[in-house]
């Protein structure tokens, strides 16, 4: 686990007090020598837990490296009290098992919580550890030499790729899970080419080098979103949202894990070779069936983000507003479906969210796709639905882009983004404000588009989704129902009730 601060939950199990950190961010340690650490700090009536990877050769919060190393011989994280100015700090360290620093164990004595080990045992344990440490040093030296030789043979490029122990693992891909279960190192990630990016990160196509028994490299391609050190907050934010188990969905980008690579921070994601929807529309014309499939996938993904439906094992799913829905943030899958990506501006709509946090999100996203209320900074911060309504407006513009490149409308012109005839390639917020609010403009829907009965209902749905009044817009769930109805009755004019 890797969180600066999280609120633990506790209970009694088999005579011990057991707490869980509730950290949701997955990461890999930056060195095979690192151990997983948790710091338990009590301040007045509150308790917070800090979880991280740490080099035991270095002191941490006044705890000596030798003490941390001694405490990390188990795959369980046993809390031990340490000397502190306020006497409120406890620490545990562990290694060898996924998320071992998430479950925090306090051993009970007659007087309640206590340290894990007796000081009289320390000299004996240290002596017994010497042979094991020597063996580990030799193994790491041999393994390091072999890894460097293999990199030279492969011509690996980009940041140095390291095999690393996994302190988390809950959200990793099956390949990573298999390697961890077998005791093999986590596969090396080799960056190959930049395939996208924005203001805060670059997206690379990369390869998981899963060495087989014959020494051959595996063929598992992934996407790696690389954040510079200055954007570590963005890395934590997007990783925490994608790492939530409730986010797993066929139409939301698959999260494979997170890594810290020296001065860079990585998110490992599923790779989709067909690229984004905007580039696809530039080069391709859609038939009606393909349009319905893609629109259904987009609506289904957004409906899942917005949903607060229960999920196993019974905990409610936190609704999420995407915050930057646009055609370049929709990826194409090989089966014709689509998946939403880039949740860097997403916001969790939970009860504990402060109004100040929401205020920071009221005017975000790409200006071309921003709703009237976002352009005017008049979002109702007291209503979570306001953020969902902004997503629906943006989705309507993406729906229009797909319709403009569909054969059933008749003559199909070249691809143009929404409002392209009225604004430049990268319009400013003030320009879009004048156009969308002052002139009440929307992308044009020519009469000839609606001669096709299915497209007529589709365009009606688009118009309802980009309504100037946020309350009048359809929900993502209603849009999904309409798209599913097209799949069942593609030539019927009937509009399903919402």
The 8 nearest C-alpha neighbors of each residue, nearest first, counted from 0:
[[1, 167, 50, 25, 98, 51, 166, 24],
 [2, 0, 51, 50, 24, 26, 25, 3],
 [3, 1, 50, 4, 49, 22, 0, 5],
 [2, 4, 49, 50, 1, 5, 48, 51],
 [5, 3, 49, 48, 2, 47, 6, 50],
 [4, 6, 48, 47, 22, 21, 20, 7],
 [5, 7, 47, 21, 48, 20, 46, 8],
 [8, 6, 20, 19, 21, 18, 5, 9],
 [9, 7, 18, 19, 6, 20, 10, 21],
 [10, 8, 18, 17, 19, 7, 16, 11],
 [9, 11, 17, 16, 18, 12, 8, 15],
 [12, 10, 16, 15, 17, 14, 13, 9],
 [11, 13, 15, 14, 16, 17, 10, 104],
 [14, 12, 15, 11, 16, 17, 106, 10],
 [13, 15, 12, 11, 16, 107, 106, 17],
 [16, 14, 106, 12, 13, 107, 11, 105],
 [15, 17, 11, 105, 10, 104, 12, 106],
 [18, 16, 104, 10, 9, 103, 11, 15],
 [19, 17, 9, 103, 8, 102, 7, 10],
 [18, 20, 102, 7, 101, 8, 21, 103],
 [19, 21, 7, 101, 22, 48, 5, 6],
 [22, 20, 19, 7, 5, 23, 6, 101],
 [21, 23, 20, 5, 24, 2, 0, 1],
 [22, 24, 239, 242, 243, 21, 25, 0],
 [25, 23, 239, 22, 1, 238, 242, 0],
 [26, 24, 167, 257, 0, 256, 23, 1],
 [27, 25, 257, 258, 256, 167, 1, 0],
 [26, 28, 258, 165, 166, 257, 29, 259],
 [27, 29, 52, 30, 163, 33, 164, 165],
 [28, 30, 259, 260, 27, 163, 261, 31],
 [31, 29, 32, 33, 28, 163, 161, 164],
 [30, 32, 163, 33, 164, 162, 29, 28],
 [33, 31, 30, 54, 34, 55, 164, 163],
 [34, 32, 54, 53, 30, 31, 52, 28],
 [33, 35, 53, 94, 52, 93, 36, 54],
 [34, 36, 52, 93, 92, 100, 94, 51],
 [37, 35, 92, 51, 91, 50, 100, 52],
 [36, 38, 50, 91, 49, 90, 100, 92],
 [39, 37, 90, 49, 48, 89, 40, 50],
 [40, 38, 48, 89, 88, 90, 47, 37],
 [41, 39, 88, 47, 87, 46, 48, 38],
 [40, 42, 46, 87, 45, 43, 47, 88],
 [41, 43, 45, 44, 46, 40, 87, 47],
 [42, 44, 45, 41, 46, 87, 40, 85],
 [45, 43, 42, 46, 41, 47, 40, 87],
 [46, 44, 42, 43, 41, 47, 40, 6],
 [45, 47, 41, 40, 42, 6, 48, 44],
 [48, 46, 6, 40, 5, 4, 39, 41],
 [47, 49, 39, 5, 4, 38, 20, 40],
 [48, 50, 4, 3, 38, 37, 2, 5],
 [51, 49, 37, 1, 2, 0, 36, 48],
 [52, 50, 1, 36, 0, 35, 53, 37],
 [51, 53, 35, 28, 34, 36, 33, 54],
 [54, 52, 33, 34, 55, 51, 35, 36],
 [53, 55, 33, 56, 57, 34, 32, 52],
 [56, 54, 64, 57, 68, 67, 53, 33],
 [55, 57, 64, 54, 58, 65, 68, 63],
 [56, 58, 55, 64, 54, 59, 63, 53],
 [59, 57, 63, 64, 62, 61, 60, 56],
 [58, 60, 62, 61, 57, 63, 64, 53],
 [61, 59, 62, 58, 63, 38, 83, 88],
 [60, 62, 59, 58, 63, 83, 82, 81],
 [63, 61, 59, 60, 58, 64, 66, 81],
 [62, 64, 58, 66, 65, 61, 67, 59],
 [63, 65, 55, 56, 58, 67, 57, 66],
 [66, 64, 68, 67, 63, 69, 55, 56],
 [65, 67, 69, 63, 64, 68, 70, 62],
 [66, 68, 70, 64, 65, 69, 55, 92],
 [69, 67, 65, 71, 70, 66, 55, 64],
 [70, 68, 66, 67, 71, 72, 65, 125],
 [69, 71, 67, 68, 92, 72, 66, 91],
 [72, 70, 93, 92, 68, 73, 69, 94],
 [71, 73, 70, 69, 93, 74, 94, 68],
 [74, 72, 75, 71, 93, 94, 76, 70],
 [73, 75, 94, 93, 95, 96, 99, 76],
 [76, 74, 73, 99, 93, 77, 102, 104],
 [75, 77, 91, 93, 103, 92, 100, 104],
 [78, 76, 104, 91, 105, 103, 75, 115],
 [77, 79, 91, 90, 105, 104, 89, 76],
 [80, 78, 114, 89, 90, 115, 91, 81],
 [79, 81, 89, 114, 88, 90, 78, 82],
 [82, 80, 89, 88, 83, 79, 90, 62],
 [81, 83, 86, 80, 84, 88, 61, 62],
 [84, 82, 86, 85, 81, 88, 87, 61],
 [83, 85, 86, 82, 87, 88, 81, 61],
 [84, 86, 83, 87, 88, 82, 42, 41],
 [85, 87, 83, 84, 88, 82, 81, 80],
 [86, 88, 41, 85, 40, 83, 89, 42],
 [89, 87, 40, 39, 86, 81, 83, 80],
 [90, 88, 80, 39, 79, 81, 38, 78],
 [89, 91, 38, 78, 79, 37, 39, 80],
 [90, 92, 78, 76, 77, 37, 36, 79],
 [91, 93, 36, 71, 76, 35, 70, 67],
 [94, 92, 71, 74, 76, 35, 73, 75],
 [95, 93, 74, 34, 96, 35, 71, 73],
 [94, 96, 74, 97, 93, 164, 73, 99],
 [97, 95, 99, 74, 94, 98, 166, 165],
 [96, 98, 167, 166, 168, 99, 165, 95],
 [99, 97, 167, 166, 101, 100, 0, 96],
 [98, 100, 97, 101, 96, 75, 74, 102],
 [99, 101, 98, 102, 76, 35, 37, 36],
 [100, 102, 20, 98, 19, 99, 103, 0],
 [103, 101, 19, 100, 18, 99, 104, 76],
 [102, 104, 18, 76, 17, 19, 77, 101],
 [103, 105, 17, 77, 78, 76, 16, 106],
 [106, 104, 16, 78, 15, 77, 112, 17],
 [107, 105, 15, 112, 113, 104, 115, 16],
 [106, 108, 112, 111, 15, 113, 105, 109],
 [109, 107, 111, 110, 112, 113, 106, 15],
 [108, 110, 111, 107, 112, 113, 106, 14],
 [109, 111, 108, 112, 107, 113, 106, 114],
 [112, 110, 108, 107, 109, 113, 106, 105],
 [113, 111, 107, 105, 106, 108, 110, 114],
 [114, 112, 106, 107, 111, 115, 108, 79],
 [115, 113, 79, 80, 116, 78, 112, 106],
 [114, 116, 79, 77, 106, 113, 78, 117],
 [115, 117, 114, 118, 120, 79, 121, 119],
 [116, 118, 119, 120, 115, 121, 114, 113],
 [117, 119, 120, 121, 116, 122, 115, 114],
 [120, 118, 117, 121, 122, 123, 116, 124],
 [119, 121, 118, 123, 117, 122, 124, 116],
 [120, 122, 124, 118, 123, 119, 125, 117],
 [123, 121, 125, 124, 120, 126, 119, 118],
 [124, 122, 126, 125, 121, 120, 127, 119],
 [123, 125, 127, 121, 126, 122, 128, 120],
 [124, 126, 128, 122, 127, 123, 121, 129],
 [125, 127, 123, 128, 124, 129, 122, 130],
 [128, 126, 124, 125, 129, 123, 130, 131],
 [127, 129, 125, 131, 126, 130, 132, 124],
 [128, 130, 132, 131, 126, 127, 133, 125],
 [131, 129, 133, 132, 128, 134, 127, 126],
 [130, 132, 134, 128, 133, 129, 135, 127],
 [131, 133, 135, 129, 134, 130, 128, 136],
 [134, 132, 136, 130, 135, 131, 129, 137],
 [133, 135, 131, 137, 132, 136, 138, 130],
 [136, 134, 138, 132, 133, 137, 139, 131],
 [137, 135, 133, 139, 134, 138, 140, 132],
 [136, 138, 140, 134, 135, 139, 141, 133],
 [139, 137, 135, 141, 140, 136, 142, 134],
 [138, 140, 142, 136, 141, 137, 143, 135],
 [141, 139, 137, 143, 138, 142, 136, 144],
 [142, 140, 138, 144, 143, 139, 137, 145],
 [141, 143, 139, 145, 140, 144, 138, 146],
 [144, 142, 146, 140, 145, 141, 139, 147],
 [145, 143, 147, 141, 142, 146, 148, 140],
 [144, 146, 142, 148, 143, 147, 149, 141],
 [147, 145, 149, 143, 148, 144, 142, 150],
 [146, 148, 150, 144, 149, 145, 143, 151],
 [147, 149, 145, 151, 146, 150, 144, 152],
 [150, 148, 152, 146, 151, 147, 153, 145],
 [151, 149, 153, 147, 152, 155, 148, 154],
 [150, 152, 154, 148, 149, 153, 147, 155],
 [153, 151, 149, 150, 154, 148, 155, 147],
 [154, 152, 150, 155, 151, 149, 148, 156],
 [153, 155, 151, 152, 150, 156, 149, 189],
 [156, 154, 153, 150, 189, 151, 157, 190],
 [157, 155, 190, 154, 158, 189, 191, 159],
 [156, 158, 190, 159, 155, 189, 191, 160],
 [159, 157, 160, 156, 260, 190, 189, 263],
 [160, 158, 161, 157, 260, 156, 155, 189],
 [159, 161, 187, 188, 158, 189, 162, 260],
 [162, 160, 187, 163, 159, 30, 188, 29],
 [161, 163, 185, 187, 184, 186, 160, 31],
 [162, 164, 31, 185, 161, 30, 28, 165],
 [163, 165, 31, 28, 166, 27, 185, 184],
 [164, 166, 27, 167, 97, 168, 163, 28],
 [167, 165, 98, 97, 0, 35, 27, 99],
 [166, 168, 98, 97, 165, 25, 0, 169],
 [167, 169, 171, 97, 170, 165, 166, 98],
 [170, 168, 167, 171, 97, 25, 98, 256],
 [169, 171, 168, 255, 256, 242, 172, 254],
 [172, 170, 255, 256, 168, 169, 175, 176],
 [171, 173, 255, 175, 174, 176, 170, 256],
 [174, 172, 176, 175, 177, 171, 178, 255],
 [173, 175, 177, 172, 176, 178, 171, 209],
 [174, 176, 178, 172, 173, 177, 171, 185],
 [175, 177, 173, 179, 174, 178, 180, 172],
 [178, 176, 180, 174, 179, 175, 173, 181],
 [177, 179, 183, 175, 181, 176, 180, 185],
 [178, 180, 176, 182, 177, 181, 183, 175],
 [181, 179, 177, 182, 178, 176, 183, 175],
 [182, 180, 178, 183, 179, 177, 176, 184],
 [181, 183, 179, 180, 178, 184, 177, 95],
 [182, 184, 178, 181, 179, 185, 180, 186],
 [185, 183, 162, 186, 178, 163, 182, 179],
 [184, 186, 162, 163, 178, 175, 187, 179],
 [187, 185, 209, 208, 207, 162, 184, 188],
 [186, 188, 208, 162, 160, 207, 161, 189],
 [189, 187, 207, 206, 160, 208, 186, 190],
 [188, 190, 206, 205, 155, 191, 160, 187],
 [189, 191, 205, 157, 204, 156, 192, 203],
 [190, 192, 205, 204, 189, 203, 156, 193],
 [193, 191, 204, 203, 194, 190, 205, 202],
 [192, 194, 203, 202, 195, 204, 201, 191],
 [195, 193, 203, 202, 192, 204, 196, 201],
 [196, 194, 202, 193, 201, 203, 197, 200],
 [195, 197, 201, 202, 200, 198, 194, 199],
 [196, 198, 199, 200, 201, 195, 202, 341],
 [197, 199, 200, 196, 201, 230, 226, 343],
 [198, 200, 197, 230, 226, 201, 233, 227],
 [201, 199, 226, 225, 196, 197, 198, 224],
 [200, 202, 196, 225, 224, 195, 197, 203],
 [201, 203, 224, 195, 196, 223, 194, 193],
 [204, 202, 193, 223, 194, 192, 222, 205],
 [203, 205, 222, 192, 191, 221, 193, 194],
 [206, 204, 190, 191, 221, 189, 220, 222],
 [205, 207, 220, 189, 188, 219, 221, 208],
 [208, 206, 188, 219, 187, 186, 209, 220],
 [207, 209, 187, 216, 217, 186, 210, 206],
 [210, 208, 217, 186, 216, 207, 211, 187],
 [209, 211, 216, 214, 215, 208, 217, 212],
 [210, 212, 214, 213, 215, 209, 216, 217],
 [213, 211, 214, 210, 215, 216, 209, 217],
 [212, 214, 211, 215, 210, 216, 217, 209],
 [213, 215, 211, 210, 212, 216, 209, 149],
 [216, 214, 213, 210, 211, 217, 212, 209],
 [215, 217, 210, 208, 209, 214, 218, 211],
 [218, 216, 209, 208, 219, 210, 215, 207],
 [217, 219, 220, 216, 206, 207, 208, 209],
 [220, 218, 207, 206, 217, 221, 208, 209],
 [219, 221, 206, 205, 218, 207, 270, 204],
 [222, 220, 270, 269, 205, 206, 268, 204],
 [221, 223, 270, 204, 268, 203, 269, 205],
 [224, 222, 267, 203, 202, 266, 225, 268],
 [223, 225, 202, 266, 265, 201, 200, 203],
 [226, 224, 265, 201, 200, 264, 223, 202],
 [225, 227, 200, 264, 263, 230, 265, 199],
 [228, 226, 263, 229, 230, 264, 225, 262],
 [227, 229, 231, 230, 262, 263, 226, 264],
 [228, 230, 227, 231, 226, 232, 199, 233],
 [231, 229, 233, 228, 232, 227, 226, 199],
 [230, 232, 234, 228, 233, 229, 235, 226],
 [231, 233, 235, 230, 234, 236, 229, 237],
 [234, 232, 236, 230, 231, 235, 237, 343],
 [235, 233, 231, 232, 236, 237, 238, 226],
 [234, 236, 238, 232, 233, 237, 239, 231],
 [237, 235, 233, 239, 234, 238, 232, 240],
 [236, 238, 343, 240, 239, 234, 235, 342],
 [237, 239, 235, 241, 240, 236, 242, 234],
 [238, 240, 24, 242, 236, 237, 23, 241],
 [241, 239, 237, 242, 238, 243, 236, 246],
 [240, 242, 238, 243, 239, 254, 237, 246],
 [243, 241, 239, 240, 238, 24, 244, 23],
 [242, 244, 245, 241, 246, 240, 23, 239],
 [243, 245, 246, 247, 242, 170, 241, 169],
 [244, 246, 243, 247, 316, 310, 317, 248],
 [247, 245, 244, 243, 248, 241, 304, 251],
 [246, 248, 245, 244, 253, 251, 249, 243],
 [249, 247, 251, 250, 246, 300, 303, 253],
 [248, 250, 251, 338, 247, 300, 252, 253],
 [251, 249, 338, 300, 248, 339, 337, 296],
 [252, 250, 339, 338, 248, 300, 249, 253],
 [253, 251, 340, 338, 339, 254, 269, 250],
 [254, 252, 269, 268, 251, 255, 247, 248],
 [253, 255, 268, 256, 241, 267, 252, 242],
 [256, 254, 171, 172, 267, 268, 170, 253],
 [255, 257, 171, 267, 170, 25, 254, 266],
 [258, 256, 26, 266, 265, 25, 267, 27],
 [257, 259, 27, 26, 265, 264, 260, 266],
 [258, 260, 264, 29, 265, 263, 261, 27],
 [261, 259, 263, 29, 264, 262, 258, 265],
 [260, 262, 263, 259, 29, 264, 158, 159],
 [261, 263, 228, 260, 227, 264, 259, 226],
 [264, 262, 227, 260, 228, 261, 226, 259],
 [263, 265, 259, 226, 225, 260, 258, 227],
 [264, 266, 225, 258, 257, 224, 259, 226],
 [265, 267, 257, 224, 223, 256, 268, 258],
 [268, 266, 223, 255, 256, 257, 222, 265],
 [269, 267, 254, 222, 255, 253, 221, 223],
 [270, 268, 221, 253, 222, 252, 271, 254],
 [269, 271, 221, 222, 272, 268, 220, 204],
 [272, 270, 273, 332, 274, 331, 269, 330],
 [271, 273, 274, 270, 332, 331, 333, 330],
 [274, 272, 331, 271, 332, 275, 333, 330],
 [275, 273, 272, 330, 331, 271, 276, 278],
 [274, 276, 330, 327, 329, 277, 278, 331],
 [275, 277, 279, 326, 329, 278, 330, 327],
 [276, 278, 326, 327, 280, 279, 275, 281],
 [279, 277, 281, 280, 276, 275, 282, 274],
 [278, 280, 276, 282, 277, 281, 283, 275],
 [281, 279, 283, 277, 282, 278, 276, 414],
 [280, 282, 414, 278, 279, 283, 277, 413],
 [281, 283, 280, 279, 278, 284, 414, 413],
 [284, 282, 280, 279, 281, 285, 404, 278],
 [283, 285, 404, 405, 280, 406, 286, 282],
 [286, 284, 405, 289, 404, 290, 406, 283],
 [285, 287, 289, 406, 405, 288, 290, 284],
 [288, 286, 290, 289, 291, 285, 405, 407],
 [287, 289, 291, 290, 286, 292, 285, 486],
 [290, 288, 292, 286, 291, 287, 285, 293],
 [289, 291, 287, 293, 292, 288, 294, 285],
 [292, 290, 294, 288, 289, 293, 295, 287],
 [293, 291, 289, 295, 290, 294, 336, 288],
 [292, 294, 296, 290, 295, 336, 291, 337],
 [295, 293, 291, 297, 296, 292, 290, 298],
 [296, 294, 298, 482, 292, 293, 297, 291],
 [297, 295, 299, 293, 337, 294, 298, 336],
 [296, 298, 294, 300, 299, 295, 301, 293],
 [299, 297, 479, 295, 301, 296, 300, 475],
 [298, 300, 296, 302, 297, 301, 479, 295],
 [299, 301, 250, 303, 297, 302, 298, 251],
 [302, 300, 304, 298, 303, 299, 305, 475],
 [303, 301, 475, 299, 305, 476, 300, 304],
 [304, 302, 306, 300, 301, 305, 299, 248],
 [303, 305, 319, 301, 302, 306, 318, 300],
 [306, 304, 318, 302, 319, 303, 320, 301],
 [305, 307, 303, 318, 308, 304, 302, 316],
 [306, 308, 316, 318, 317, 315, 309, 305],
 [309, 307, 306, 316, 315, 310, 317, 318],
 [310, 308, 315, 316, 313, 314, 307, 311],
 [309, 311, 313, 312, 314, 315, 316, 308],
 [312, 310, 313, 314, 309, 245, 315, 244],
 [311, 313, 314, 310, 309, 315, 245, 244],
 [312, 314, 311, 310, 309, 315, 316, 308],
 [313, 315, 312, 309, 310, 316, 311, 308],
 [316, 314, 309, 308, 310, 307, 317, 313],
 [315, 317, 307, 309, 245, 308, 318, 310],
 [316, 318, 307, 349, 315, 319, 347, 348],
 [319, 317, 305, 307, 306, 348, 304, 347],
 [318, 320, 347, 304, 305, 346, 348, 321],
 [319, 321, 346, 345, 387, 322, 386, 305],
 [322, 320, 345, 323, 342, 319, 324, 390],
 [321, 323, 345, 344, 320, 364, 324, 390],
 [324, 322, 364, 321, 325, 365, 344, 390],
 [325, 323, 393, 394, 390, 322, 328, 321],
 [326, 324, 328, 327, 397, 323, 393, 368],
 [325, 327, 277, 276, 329, 328, 397, 275],
 [326, 328, 277, 275, 329, 325, 276, 278],
 [329, 327, 340, 326, 325, 341, 339, 324],
 [328, 330, 339, 326, 275, 327, 276, 338],
 [331, 329, 275, 338, 337, 274, 276, 339],
 [332, 330, 337, 273, 275, 274, 336, 276],
 [333, 331, 336, 337, 334, 335, 271, 330],
 [332, 334, 335, 331, 273, 336, 271, 272],
 [335, 333, 332, 336, 331, 337, 292, 293],
 [336, 334, 333, 332, 331, 337, 293, 292],
 [335, 337, 332, 293, 334, 296, 292, 331],
 [338, 336, 331, 296, 332, 330, 293, 250],
 [337, 339, 250, 251, 330, 329, 252, 340],
 [340, 338, 329, 251, 252, 250, 328, 330],
 [339, 341, 252, 328, 329, 342, 251, 338],
 [342, 340, 343, 328, 339, 344, 323, 237],
 [343, 341, 345, 344, 237, 321, 340, 322],
 [342, 344, 237, 341, 345, 233, 236, 234],
 [345, 343, 322, 342, 323, 346, 321, 364],
 [346, 344, 321, 342, 322, 320, 343, 319],
 [345, 347, 320, 319, 348, 344, 321, 322],
 [348, 346, 319, 349, 318, 317, 320, 345],
 [347, 349, 318, 319, 383, 346, 317, 352],
 [350, 348, 351, 352, 347, 317, 318, 319],
 [349, 351, 352, 348, 353, 317, 347, 383],
 [350, 352, 349, 353, 348, 354, 347, 356],
 [353, 351, 350, 349, 354, 356, 348, 357],
 [352, 354, 356, 355, 351, 357, 350, 358],
 [353, 355, 357, 356, 358, 380, 352, 381],
 [356, 354, 358, 353, 357, 359, 352, 360],
 [357, 355, 353, 359, 354, 358, 352, 360],
 [356, 358, 354, 360, 359, 355, 380, 361],
 [357, 359, 355, 360, 361, 356, 354, 380],
 [358, 360, 357, 356, 361, 355, 362, 363],
 [359, 361, 357, 358, 362, 363, 356, 346],
 [362, 360, 358, 359, 373, 378, 363, 376],
 [363, 361, 373, 360, 376, 374, 364, 359],
 [364, 362, 360, 361, 322, 365, 344, 323],
 [363, 365, 323, 322, 366, 369, 362, 344],
 [364, 366, 368, 367, 369, 323, 363, 325],
 [365, 367, 369, 428, 368, 427, 364, 426],
 [368, 366, 365, 369, 426, 431, 417, 418],
 [367, 369, 393, 366, 365, 370, 325, 396],
 [370, 368, 366, 367, 373, 374, 365, 393],
 [369, 371, 373, 372, 389, 392, 374, 368],
 [372, 370, 374, 373, 436, 375, 435, 467],
 [371, 373, 375, 377, 374, 370, 378, 376],
 [374, 372, 376, 362, 370, 375, 371, 361],
 [375, 373, 371, 372, 432, 376, 370, 369],
 [374, 376, 372, 373, 377, 371, 432, 436],
 [377, 375, 373, 374, 378, 372, 362, 361],
 [376, 378, 372, 375, 379, 373, 361, 374],
 [379, 377, 372, 376, 380, 361, 373, 385],
 [378, 380, 381, 382, 385, 377, 383, 386],
 [381, 379, 382, 378, 357, 354, 358, 383],
 [382, 380, 379, 383, 354, 385, 378, 357],
 [381, 383, 384, 380, 385, 379, 386, 378],
 [384, 382, 385, 386, 348, 381, 380, 387],
 [383, 385, 387, 382, 386, 388, 379, 389],
 [384, 386, 388, 383, 387, 382, 379, 389],
 [387, 385, 389, 388, 384, 383, 320, 390],
 [386, 388, 384, 390, 389, 385, 320, 391],
 [389, 387, 391, 385, 390, 386, 469, 384],
 [388, 390, 392, 386, 387, 391, 370, 385],
 [391, 389, 387, 393, 388, 392, 394, 324],
 [390, 392, 394, 388, 393, 389, 464, 395],
 [393, 391, 465, 395, 389, 464, 394, 390],
 [394, 392, 368, 390, 396, 395, 391, 324],
 [393, 395, 391, 397, 396, 392, 390, 324],
 [396, 394, 398, 461, 392, 393, 397, 464],
 [395, 397, 399, 393, 398, 394, 400, 417],
 [396, 398, 400, 394, 399, 395, 326, 325],
 [397, 399, 395, 401, 396, 400, 394, 402],
 [400, 398, 402, 396, 397, 401, 403, 395],
 [401, 399, 397, 403, 398, 402, 396, 416],
 [400, 402, 398, 404, 399, 403, 397, 405],
 [401, 403, 399, 405, 404, 400, 398, 290],
 [402, 404, 400, 401, 405, 399, 411, 414],
 [405, 403, 284, 402, 401, 411, 285, 406],
 [406, 404, 285, 402, 286, 407, 284, 403],
 [407, 405, 408, 286, 409, 285, 411, 404],
 [406, 408, 409, 405, 287, 451, 286, 448],
 [409, 407, 448, 406, 405, 447, 410, 411],
 [410, 408, 407, 406, 411, 448, 447, 405],
 [409, 411, 412, 408, 406, 407, 405, 404],
 [412, 410, 404, 409, 406, 413, 403, 405],
 [413, 411, 410, 414, 404, 403, 415, 409],
 [414, 412, 415, 411, 281, 404, 403, 282],
 [413, 415, 281, 280, 412, 404, 416, 403],
 [414, 416, 419, 413, 417, 400, 281, 418],
 [415, 417, 419, 418, 400, 414, 277, 396],
 [416, 418, 419, 442, 396, 415, 400, 367],
 [419, 417, 421, 420, 442, 422, 416, 441],
 [420, 418, 417, 422, 421, 416, 415, 423],
 [421, 419, 418, 422, 423, 417, 415, 416],
 [420, 422, 418, 419, 423, 434, 417, 431],
 [423, 421, 419, 426, 420, 418, 424, 430],
 [424, 422, 426, 425, 419, 421, 420, 418],
 [423, 425, 426, 422, 419, 416, 367, 418],
 [426, 424, 423, 427, 367, 422, 366, 365],
 [427, 425, 423, 422, 424, 430, 367, 366],
 [428, 426, 430, 429, 366, 431, 425, 367],
 [427, 429, 431, 366, 430, 432, 374, 426],
 [428, 430, 432, 431, 427, 433, 374, 426],
 [431, 429, 427, 433, 432, 428, 426, 434],
 [430, 432, 434, 428, 433, 429, 435, 427],
 [431, 433, 429, 435, 430, 436, 434, 374],
 [434, 432, 437, 430, 431, 436, 435, 429],
 [433, 435, 431, 438, 432, 437, 440, 436],
 [436, 434, 439, 440, 432, 431, 438, 433],
 [437, 435, 439, 432, 433, 438, 434, 371],
 [436, 438, 433, 434, 439, 435, 432, 440],
 [437, 439, 434, 440, 436, 435, 433, 432],
 [440, 438, 435, 436, 437, 434, 441, 467],
 [439, 441, 435, 438, 434, 442, 436, 437],
 [440, 442, 443, 439, 435, 418, 465, 417],
 [443, 441, 418, 417, 444, 440, 399, 396],
 [442, 444, 445, 441, 418, 440, 417, 399],
 [443, 445, 446, 442, 448, 458, 399, 449],
 [446, 444, 447, 448, 443, 449, 408, 442],
 [445, 447, 448, 449, 444, 450, 455, 408],
 [446, 448, 449, 445, 450, 408, 409, 451],
 [449, 447, 408, 446, 445, 450, 454, 451],
 [448, 450, 455, 451, 447, 454, 446, 452],
 [451, 449, 447, 448, 452, 455, 446, 454],
 [450, 452, 454, 449, 453, 455, 407, 448],
 [453, 451, 455, 454, 492, 490, 450, 449],
 [452, 454, 490, 455, 456, 451, 489, 457],
 [455, 453, 457, 451, 456, 452, 449, 458],
 [454, 456, 449, 452, 458, 453, 457, 451],
 [457, 455, 459, 453, 454, 458, 460, 492],
 [456, 458, 454, 460, 455, 459, 453, 461],
 [459, 457, 461, 460, 455, 456, 454, 462],
 [458, 460, 456, 462, 461, 457, 455, 463],
 [461, 459, 457, 463, 458, 462, 456, 464],
 [460, 462, 458, 395, 464, 459, 463, 457],
 [461, 463, 459, 464, 465, 460, 458, 466],
 [464, 462, 460, 466, 472, 461, 465, 473],
 [463, 465, 472, 461, 462, 392, 473, 395],
 [466, 464, 392, 462, 463, 395, 467, 461],
 [465, 467, 463, 468, 464, 472, 462, 471],
 [466, 468, 469, 465, 371, 439, 471, 370],
 [467, 469, 466, 471, 470, 472, 465, 371],
 [470, 468, 471, 472, 388, 467, 466, 385],
 [471, 469, 468, 472, 388, 473, 385, 466],
 [472, 470, 468, 469, 466, 473, 463, 467],
 [473, 471, 464, 463, 469, 470, 466, 474],
 [472, 474, 464, 477, 463, 475, 478, 471],
 [473, 475, 477, 476, 478, 472, 391, 388],
 [474, 476, 302, 478, 477, 298, 479, 301],
 [475, 477, 479, 302, 474, 478, 480, 298],
 [478, 476, 480, 474, 479, 497, 475, 473],
 [479, 477, 475, 481, 480, 476, 482, 298],
 [478, 480, 476, 298, 482, 477, 481, 299],
 [481, 479, 477, 483, 478, 482, 484, 476],
 [480, 482, 484, 478, 479, 483, 495, 477],
 [481, 483, 485, 479, 295, 484, 480, 478],
 [484, 482, 486, 480, 485, 481, 479, 295],
 [483, 485, 481, 487, 486, 482, 488, 480],
 [486, 484, 489, 488, 482, 483, 487, 481],
 [485, 487, 483, 484, 489, 488, 482, 291],
 [486, 488, 484, 485, 489, 483, 482, 490],
 [489, 487, 485, 491, 490, 486, 484, 483],
 [488, 490, 485, 486, 491, 453, 487, 484],
 [489, 491, 453, 488, 452, 492, 485, 451],
 [492, 490, 488, 493, 489, 453, 452, 485],
 [493, 491, 452, 456, 494, 453, 490, 455],
 [492, 494, 491, 495, 456, 488, 496, 484],
 [493, 495, 496, 492, 456, 481, 491, 484],
 [496, 494, 481, 493, 497, 480, 484, 477],
 [497, 495, 494, 477, 481, 480, 493, 478],
 [496, 477, 495, 480, 473, 478, 476, 474]]
